Amino acid sequence: MKPAATSREEILNASRKLVSSKGWNDLSIRSLAAECEVSIGCLYNYFPSKNELLSATVTTIWREIFHLPPGMTEQSDLKAVLRQWYAQMAEGSKKYPGFAALHSALIAGEERKESAELMKRAWAQIIRTIKKLVETDPGVKQERLQGAFGAEQAAQVLFSILLSSVIREDYDSSLILQTTDQLLF
């Protein structure tokens, strides 16, 4: 057994690895402790309950799926980023089957407030990225972003489509690209 110097990030990496290789049903505090080569008590120092472990794991999966390659947002190409995310969503769905359904169950569960807050933080980063791209993509017709429909609202609409696609496990980017063209280009 390793000393208890395991970090939260190492535990979450091992958790994602277990989920990817064995599925959500095989993720437990006991199986994760064995994977990390630490005591069960060590894991409880980081995650007081299995629900908190699951919530943190799902949140890191969201971040992994929506993490962009270096320099991609600096190109200010909204449609390229959306296509990239859809490709990553399809890969994430294969790597972590059922994560969207588990995410929904966590938010609906007993400790939903904490789970929902973790998700909101992950989603807020995605929305900020979309908003930045709406504001900086040279192809976006800025005159379409006036009055009550500004960059923030456009980002919210596009994020809603992304979220819907994840929940439905539909990774065809044509709908969001067509919507983007009609709304912004």
Beta strands, then each sheet from edge to edge (+ up, - down):
end
